Amino acid sequence: MDRDNLKAALVDRQVRYFESIDSTNSEALRWLTEVPSLTHGSLVVADEQTQGRGRLARPWQTPPGSAIAMSLILRSNVLPQHLVMAASVAVADVIQSYVAQPVDLKWPNDVLIAGKKICGILAEAVWESDAIKALILGIGINLTVDFSATDLAEHAASVADFDLTQTIDRKAIIVDIVGRLDYWLNEETLYHPGLLYITWKNRLVTIGQWVVMQVADVEIEGQAIDVDSQGALLIENVTGEIKRFLAGDVSLKKR
Ligand code: BTN
């Protein structure tokens, strides 16, 4: 990806681009420490991450030339659960314009094609005393990463593994995602997240599935019956009891 082209396409915001970095989320945090007044929408992009981080402290791979690793610094009152809704919807909308297969969402914020994860989202809050100073929204998209000989092959894939409807253009994807996020993170969404919630829910494939929810060391099995507007997943267990989860790790129950 060409650094100057990317910066030229995003003239209205501050952009830091790296050929290689530990993690764009870590760099965003360092940037905020260096420049506490850093403006809303500042963006870190890297071609390669050497210590990319996923949810639940899992590693996230970003080999050079084959993926998108980006982190946006946001100064917004948006609730973290609405932020990840907005991010997953934004990524799904943009990636859908590149592939023939449907782009789905898995609760809470994975983007899938044909059941395989092509994108992960990691939102981190930066606190100052008891207030959130900024939110760091990290987005990782596998474009041409080859998972075939790895243990991730069963669950992970790249956009290029599917039927492409146009040539993959990393810069255009980044610019379009930033644009879609601007659209979703407007004042209207802040106070009336209904449209975002419905759009997110419509792409979620988790509803109706039999799942195992893992929260810390506890596992709960049941059928995912719905999501509410706060982003929580409702699971009904075999005795008919309904439990609500705002966070957790969900996997398909083997039946
Ligand atoms: C997940 O576990 O699904 C979330 C993965 C998030 C990965 C992205 S890549 C850009 C940003 N920098 C990181 O270190 N992580 C996020």
Residues whose N, C-alpha, C, O or C-beta is under 5 A from the ligand:
A	BS01	BTN	S23 T24 N25 Q51 G52 R53 G54 R55 W60 I68 A69 M70 G120 I121 L122 G138 I139 G140
